[in-house]
Amino acid sequence: MRIRRPKTIDFTQWHKIVVIQNNQLGDAVISTGILKAIREAFPEAWIAYMCDPVVADLMSVDFVNDVISYTKGMAMRPTVQRI
C-alpha cells in the first residue's frame, strides 16, 4: 500500500478571497478577527465578505475590500461570479 502525501498549496497565488457568513450579528462581529488575520496573511489579496444585509453596513472595515449582501435562498453562483 502506498501512502499519498497531500499536495502543497501555494498560498502566494491567492489574489481573491471570499469569506461567506450565513449567520447574524454575533457571528459577524466574531469573524472580524478572522478577516483581520486573513488581511495580515495576504496583504495584497482582494478580500470580499458575503453576509446578511442586516450586518453588511457594520462590516465596512478597512481590511475588507468589498462587502456583499447575501440572503439565504439567493442564487450564490451569479453573486460569486460577479466577483
C-alpha positions in Angstrom: 0.0 0.0 0.0 1.3 3.4 -1.0 0.7 6.4 1.2 -0.2 9.5 -0.7 1.1 12.8 0.6 -1.3 15.8 0.4 -0.4 18.3 -2.2 1.2 21.5 -1.0 -0.9 24.6 -1.5 0.9 27.7 -2.8 -0.9 30.4 -0.9 1.1 33.1 -2.6 -1.1 32.6 -5.7 -4.3 33.7 -3.9 -5.4 37.0 -5.2 -9.1 36.9 -4.4 -10.6 35.6 -1.1 -14.3 35.5 -0.3 -15.5 34.8 3.2 -19.1 33.8 3.4 -21.0 34.4 6.7 -24.6 33.0 6.8 -25.5 33.9 10.4 -26.3 37.1 12.1 -24.6 39.9 14.1 -22.8 38.0 16.8 -21.1 35.7 14.3 -20.2 38.6 12.1 -18.6 40.5 14.9 -16.5 37.5 15.9 -15.4 37.0 12.3 -13.8 40.4 12.2 -10.7 38.9 13.9 -10.5 36.2 11.3 -10.8 38.8 8.5 -8.0 40.9 10.0 -5.8 37.8 10.2 -6.5 37.0 6.6 -5.6 40.5 5.6 -2.3 40.2 7.6 -1.5 36.9 5.9 -2.5 38.1 2.4 -1.8 41.9 2.3 -2.1 42.1 -1.5 -5.2 40.0 -1.9 -8.7 41.4 -2.7 -11.0 40.2 0.2 -14.8 40.2 -0.1 -17.2 39.4 2.8 -20.6 38.0 1.9 -23.1 38.4 4.7 -26.7 39.1 5.6 -27.9 42.6 4.7 -28.6 43.3 8.4 -24.9 43.2 9.2 -23.5 44.5 5.9 -23.1 48.1 7.0 -21.2 47.0 10.1 -18.7 45.1 8.1 -17.3 48.0 6.2 -13.9 47.8 7.7 -10.6 48.8 6.3 -9.2 45.3 5.9 -12.1 44.2 3.7 -12.3 45.4 0.1 -15.9 44.6 -0.6 -19.0 43.7 1.4 -21.6 41.8 -0.5 -25.2 41.5 0.9 -26.5 37.9 0.6 -29.7 36.5 1.9 -30.4 32.8 2.3 -32.2 31.4 -0.8 -30.4 33.7 -3.2 -28.6 32.0 -6.1 -25.0 32.1 -4.9 -23.3 31.3 -8.3 -24.3 34.6 -10.0 -23.3 36.5 -6.9 -19.9 34.9 -6.7 -19.3 35.2 -10.5 -19.6 39.0 -10.3 -16.6 38.9 -8.0 
